[in-house]
Amino acid sequence: MTKEELEYYKNLIDAKRNSLLKEMDDWKNSHSEESNNADGQYSFHMADQGTDTMDKEYKYYFASLDGELLHELDQALERIENGTYGLCMECNQPISKDRLEAIPHALKCISCKGHEELSR
């Protein structure tokens, strides 16, 4: 991969990373506002309590996924630095540019990823 291509993907990953960090920060701020607004307010109906709990679980679940994606983006930046970016972790062949465009943190080429999905 050329130096210009690596720079392009680095910028793409940085943009996704910054966008994700902003979303996570927005979520954190809105969650803390909800917590502050909820002080002293309790749902008395069991269905309301269940809905409130389910909403919180969904938020934590998505925050967890965002944290995993952030880690994967950071790993992709490390691969750019150490010269292994764009190479499939399974077969060591180049990952297609179309795949990297769609998923810049991809670890596997489409063929190896397809085999992985079929074997599940």
C-alpha positions as CSV (number, residue, x, y, z in Angstrom):
1,M,0.0,0.0,0.0
2,T,1.4,3.4,-0.9
3,K,2.1,6.1,1.6
4,E,-0.7,8.2,0.3
5,E,-3.2,5.4,0.6
6,L,-2.1,4.7,4.2
7,E,-2.5,8.4,5.0
8,Y,-6.0,8.3,3.4
9,Y,-7.0,5.4,5.6
10,K,-5.5,7.0,8.7
11,N,-7.6,10.1,8.1
12,L,-10.7,8.0,7.5
13,I,-10.1,6.1,10.8
14,D,-9.3,9.3,12.7
15,A,-12.6,10.8,11.4
16,K,-14.6,7.7,12.5
17,R,-12.8,7.7,15.8
18,N,-13.5,11.4,16.5
19,S,-17.1,11.0,15.5
20,L,-17.4,8.0,17.8
21,L,-15.8,9.8,20.7
22,K,-18.2,12.7,20.2
23,E,-21.2,10.3,20.3
24,M,-19.8,8.7,23.4
25,D,-19.3,12.0,25.1
26,D,-22.8,13.1,24.1
27,W,-24.2,9.9,25.5
28,K,-22.3,10.4,28.7
29,N,-23.5,13.9,29.1
30,S,-27.2,13.0,28.4
31,H,-26.9,10.0,30.7
32,S,-25.6,12.2,33.6
33,E,-28.4,14.7,32.9
34,E,-31.0,11.9,33.1
35,S,-29.4,10.7,36.4
36,N,-29.6,14.2,37.8
37,N,-33.2,14.6,36.7
38,A,-34.2,11.3,38.1
39,D,-33.0,12.1,41.7
40,G,-36.0,11.6,44.0
41,Q,-38.2,10.4,41.2
42,Y,-39.2,6.8,41.2
43,S,-41.5,4.8,39.0
44,F,-44.1,3.2,41.1
45,H,-45.6,0.9,38.5
46,M,-43.7,-2.3,37.9
47,A,-44.1,-2.0,34.1
48,D,-42.5,1.5,34.3
49,Q,-39.7,0.2,36.4
50,G,-39.1,-2.6,33.8
51,T,-39.1,-0.2,30.9
52,D,-36.6,2.1,32.8
53,T,-34.3,-0.8,33.5
54,M,-34.5,-2.1,29.9
55,D,-33.7,1.4,28.5
56,K,-30.7,1.6,30.8
57,E,-29.5,-1.9,29.7
58,Y,-29.8,-0.9,26.0
59,K,-27.8,2.2,26.6
60,Y,-25.1,0.4,28.4
61,Y,-25.0,-2.3,25.7
62,F,-24.6,0.2,22.9
63,A,-22.0,2.1,25.0
64,S,-20.1,-1.2,25.3
65,L,-20.2,-1.8,21.5
66,D,-18.9,1.8,21.0
67,G,-16.0,1.0,23.3
68,E,-15.2,-2.1,21.3
69,L,-15.3,-0.2,18.1
70,L,-13.0,2.5,19.5
71,H,-10.5,-0.2,20.5
72,E,-10.7,-1.7,17.0
73,L,-10.1,1.7,15.4
74,D,-7.1,2.2,17.7
75,Q,-5.7,-1.2,16.7
76,A,-6.1,-0.2,13.0
77,L,-4.1,2.9,13.6
78,E,-1.4,0.8,15.3
79,R,-1.3,-1.5,12.2
80,I,-0.8,1.5,10.0
81,E,2.2,2.5,12.2
82,N,3.7,-1.0,12.2
83,G,3.2,-1.7,8.5
84,T,0.6,-4.5,8.8
85,Y,-2.5,-2.4,7.9
86,G,-4.5,-3.8,5.0
87,L,-3.2,-7.3,5.2
88,C,-5.6,-10.1,6.2
89,M,-4.8,-11.6,9.6
90,E,-5.7,-15.1,8.3
91,C,-4.1,-15.4,4.8
92,N,-1.8,-12.4,4.9
93,Q,-3.2,-11.3,1.5
94,P,-4.2,-7.6,0.9
95,I,-7.7,-6.7,2.0
96,S,-9.6,-5.1,-0.9
97,K,-9.7,-1.3,-1.0
98,D,-13.6,-1.5,-1.2
99,R,-13.7,-3.5,2.0
100,L,-11.3,-1.1,3.8
101,E,-13.3,1.8,2.6
102,A,-16.5,0.3,4.2
103,I,-14.7,-1.1,7.2
104,P,-11.4,0.6,7.7
105,H,-10.6,-1.5,10.8
106,A,-11.2,-4.8,9.0
107,L,-8.8,-7.6,10.1
108,K,-9.7,-10.1,7.4
109,C,-10.2,-10.2,3.6
110,I,-13.8,-10.8,2.5
111,S,-13.0,-14.5,1.6
112,C,-11.5,-15.3,5.1
113,K,-14.3,-13.4,6.8
114,G,-16.9,-15.3,4.7
115,H,-15.3,-18.6,5.8
116,E,-15.4,-17.5,9.4
117,E,-19.1,-16.6,9.2
118,L,-19.9,-19.9,7.5
119,S,-18.1,-21.9,10.2
120,R,-20.2,-20.4,13.0
